[in-house]
């Protein structure tokens, strides 16, 4: 690829914005002449042989009525970046994707060559799904993996929030323009992503989300990742569209197993039966990315909280998202060789609730789930 300058990007942006020109058509046009010539002195007969009548009208209207440099200046003023397949800053992984987008808009940055994992799943997810999405997003990001997703409600957004909170890098691929936050409920995440990664779209700024825009963007989510991790999904789920695209691209797919009676886990359990990797934890994915026993998996940072006592740490290893009684906790502590009286355990569990780690429901305790 060539390292094109900003002026050439302006002409690329002009071409990308012409209605009705798909990625393959743009590629054919650029085979007859360079992009500046295409604007200043287009070989009309050659152009007409490539474009149909509707496309010709749109092309020559854009040729007469639009100023590439002026449009690009407006884009930069809005702090929106643009890249294309002609530029060396275009993500190399995407070049291998069928129908790779000619142009990409982004706020913040683009993914680099570091390992990347797409975490996807149900929009309406269970507490188990919320817990696993945040845990996996957090741990993968803490290990230096870029987390890719679609910033949707549920698993996508929760995983990305976990990645950002861990100080890692995360990138959202939108089904709208990069200046349009959708869904609005993820506004805080949307505003933080450019500082900790980026927001990306093949759609022009000001483009509002439409149902037809989301399936195509899934090929970009899969394309930017080295592997795809499904946390929770029904058997007939839009999430599986991304999985199909990932498999077509030759990417490895992982799924988090769930209960066979849980319809939200049907999709994941089905994928595992079809041969997907089982993700019990982030380490399963890291082993695939780096190799089992690699330095990366051995040198993950110690994420113990400095404000926890040894008993509190032991309790957090026992209490998860399923409510448990004090007596159950006591029995499991004994089994682990930890000695403490029931009143001490009760007081410590309540203290962990005050610290924000646990929540109490009647006489039961469980992990606090945060979005």
N, C-alpha and C positions, 0 to 999 in steps of 0.2 A: 504493500500500500504506500501511497504517497502522503507526505506530511503537508497537506494543503493549508493555505493561509485563510484568514478570516474572510477575505473578499470572495474566494472560491466557495467557501461555505455559504456565503450569502446567495450565490447563484444556485447552489445545491438546494438551499431552503426554498428558493423561488420555484424550482422544478418540483420539489416534493409537495408543494402546496397546490399544484394544478389538479383540479377535480378530475377524477376518473382515470388517472394514471397510476397503475399498480407498480409494485416493485420490479416485476419482470419487464414491464413496458419501459420503465425508466432505464433499466440496464441496456435494453436494445437501443434506445435513443443515444446513450453514451458510447455505444459502439460505433456510431457513424461520425461523431466529432466530439471534441472536448466540451465541457459544460459552459464555458464562456462563449464559445462560438455558437453553441446551441441557442444562446440568448441574443447575441449581437448580430449573427448572420446565419440563421438556421438554414440548412439545405432543404428547402421546402419539399421537393419531390421525394427525397429520402424519408423525410418525416411523415409524409402522407402514406408512404408504403407501410409504415409501422403502425400508424394510428387509424382507428376507425373514424367515421364522420363526426361523432359526438366528441371524441377525444381531440380531433383536429380543431374543432371550434373552441374548445376550452384552452388548448395550447396556444393558438394564435391570439386569442383574447388576452391571455396572460402575457404574451409577448408584447402586446401593444399597450396594455393598461396598467401593468404593475412594475414597480421599481424595486429590484432585488436588494439594493444597498439600503434603501429607505426602510423596507420591511424588516431587514435584518437588524438595523439600528433600533427599531421599536422593540424587537425581541430582546436585545441586549439591555435596553433600558428597563425592561421588566425583570431583569436578572434571570432570564431563561436562556440556557445554552442549547446549542444544536450541533449534532455531529451526523456524519453519513458514512456510507461504506467506502467512500473515497479517502477517508481520513484515518490516520494511524491511531487516533484516540477512540475509534469505534470498537466496542467490545469484541475481542477476537473470537470468543465462544459463539457469538451470534452469527458470525460469518458461515458457520457450519450448518445453520438452520435452514430448512426448506422455506422459501419465501421470506427470507430475512428482510426486515424493514430497511428500506433505503435510508431513511432518516429517523433520528431519535431526538426528542426534546428531553432535557433534564434540568433539574434544580439540584444544586449540590455537586455531587461527583457521579462517576460511573464505576461499576465494579472493576477492580484490577485483576491481576492474575492469581491472587490468593485463592485458596479453596472456597467454593461457594456451595451452599445447600439451600434449596427451595423448601420452605415449610408451608404446607397447605392443609386445608381441612374444612370442616363444616362451619358455616356461619352461625348457626344455632347449635352450640356444642354443650356437652355436659360439664359438670364440675371436674370430672376426670380429664376431659379434653382440654379444659382451660389450664388445669394444673400441668399436664404434659406439654402443652404448647409453650407455656412460659418457661418451664424447666429446660426444655430442649433448646429454645431460642437463647436462653441465658447461657447455658453451658457450651453450646457450639460457638457463640460469639466470644465467650471468655477464652476459648481455645484458638481464637484467631480465624474462625470461619465466617465468611460473609453470609448473612441471612437474607435470602431473596423471598419476596412474597407479594401479595396483591393489596395489602392494607385493608382487606375486607373485614367486616365484623367477624367475631369468633376467632378461630384458630389463627388465621393469617395475621391479624392485627396484634393479637396477644403475643404470638411468637416474636414479632418485630419489636414490641414494647420491651420484652425480656432482653432481646439483643441490645437495644439501645441502653437500657438500664445497666447492663453489664459492661458498658463502655465499648461495645463492639461496633461493627459496621453492618448496616442493613439498608436494603434498597427495595422500594415499592414500585411495581409496574402497574400503572393505572389504566382503566378503561375510559379515561377522559383526558382532557388537557392537563398538563402538569400544574397549571395554575388553578385548577378546580379540585377542591378537597371533597372526596367522596369515599366513604360515607362521612357525613359531618361529625358523627360521634367520635371519629378518630382524628379530630382536628389537632389535638395536642401532639399526637404521633406525627402527623403530616408536617407540622411546623418544626419538629425536632430532627426529622430524617435528613434534611440537607446538611445539618451540622455533623451527623453521624453516618453519612452515606449519601443517599440521594433518592429523588422521586423521578421516575422515568415514564415516558409514553411515546408511542409512535404517532399519536394524534396531536393535531395542532392545538396551540393554546386557545382557550375559551371554549373548546369542545366539551359539551355537557355529556355526562355518562348516558349511554344507551345500551339496552340489552345486547344488541348485536356487536358491540365493541368488546365485550368481555371474553368470549371464546378465542378471538385472535390474539388478545394480549397474553393468553396462557402459554402460547408457543414461545413468547419472550421470557416469561418467568422460568420455564423449563430450560430454555436456551442459555440463560445466564448462569445456570447452576451446573455443578458437576454431578449432583445427585438430588433426587426429590424425596422428601420425607412427608408422608401422609399421617396426620395425627388422628383424625376422626372423620369418617365419611360414610354416608349411606351407600347402599349398593348401587342405586341409581342416583349419582351425584355429579354435579358440575366439576367437582374436584377431580374426578376420574378422567375428564377431558384433558386436563394437564398431565395426568399420568400417561395417557395414551400418546400424547405429544412427546413426552420425555422418552418413552420407549422407542418411538420412531427415531428419535435423535441419538439413540444408543446410550442414554443415561441410566444409571442405576437407580432403582426405586426401593425405598424402605417404607415400612408401615408399622405403626404402633398397634400391637394386638389389644383386643378388648373382649369383653364377655360375649359369649355366643348368643345370649338372649338380648343383647343391647343392639337395637337397630342402627344406632349411630356408629357402631363398630363393624357393621356388616361389610362395608366397602374395604376396610383395612384387613379384616379377616379373609375376605375373598382374595385380595391381592397377595397375602401371605401364602394362601393355598395355591395360587398361580405361580409362586416362585419369588415374590418380592422378599427383600431382606427384612428380618425382624428387628425392630428397634426397641429394645427394652430400655435403652438409655442413649444419651449422646455418644457414649463411648463406642457403641456399635457402629455408628456412622463415622466417627473419627478413625476407627480401625480400618474401615474401608478406604477412607481418603488418604491416610498416611501409612497404613500398614500396621499390623498388630505388633505391639512392643516397640513402636517407633519413639524417638525422643519426644515428639509432640504429645503423645498420649501419656508419657511418663512424667512430663514436666508441667502439667496443668497447674495453675495457681491454687494455693490453699485458700478456699473460699469460706472458711469458718468465720463466724461473726465474732469480733473481739469482745463483745459484751456478754457472751454466753459462758455460763459455768459448765463444768464437765457433766453435771446431771442434766442441765438444759440441753446440751448437745446430744446426750443419750436419748432424751425424750423425743427430740426432733427426728431421730433416726427411726423411732417407733410410730409416732403419730403422723399419719398421712391424710389424704382427703376423705377417708372413710371414718365416720364418727366412732370413737372408742371410749369405753368406760375407764375410770380410774383403776378398777380391779384388773382389767385386761392389761393396762399399761404396767401395773405392778408385777403381774405374772411374767410379762415379756422382759422386764428389767431383771428379774430373778434369773430368767433363762440366759440372759446375757452376762450374768455374774455381777450385776450392779445392785448394791444394797441400799434401800431407802425405805422409810416408813410411809404408809399410805397418806398421813397428813402432810408429810414433806412433799410427796409427789403431787398432792392436790394443790398445795401452795405454789409449787414450781410451775405447774400447768397454768394456773391463773396468772402468774407473773409473765409467762410466755404470751398469754393473751394481751396483757398490757403492753408488751413490747411489740405486738403486731404480728407475731409468728403464728399464733393459733387463734381459734375462735371457739367459744363454748356454746353448746346447744343443750340446755337442760343439764343433765349429769354427764354429757358426752363432750369430747374434745376432738377437733379436727384441724387440719392445716387451713390457714386463712388464704383464700384465693383472691389474688389481685389481678386486675385486667392488665 
